[in-house]
Amino acid sequence: MKELPTLSREERRAIARLVFELEEERGELDWATQAADLAFQQLDKLEQEDVSSESR
């Protein structure tokens, strides 16, 4: 648990997906996983846009 902050974003996402897969109510959590993936993709896009605008 102490190592989580030192992991990359992709590594933390992979761990989160594995945890969700272990849950008994996995079917109920699938929507949450999809929503989180979409949110992470949007955040990545916004961060990339910020980096691009700062380098101009």
C-alpha positions, -999 to +999 in steps of 0.1 A: +000+000+000+029+024+008+042+019-027+010+030-045+020+067-046+052+058-063+036+038-091+027+053-125-008+062-133-011+032-156+002+008-129-024+022-104-052+018-130-042-018-137-043-026-099-077-009-096-090-031-125-077-062-109-093-053-075-126-047-093-124-081-110-120-099-077-152-084-063-182-107-060-205-081-074-183-077-105-212-072-128-224-043-108-189-028-108-184-031-146-202+002-152-180+019-126-149+005-142-160+018-176-169+052-162-135+054-145-117+045-177-135+072-196-128+097-169-091+088-169-090+091-206-105+126-204-081+136-177-052+124-198-065+144-228-068+176-207-034+171-192-019+167-226-036+198-238-022+217-208+013+205-216+009+215-252-004+250-244+024+256-218+051+247-244+039+274-268 
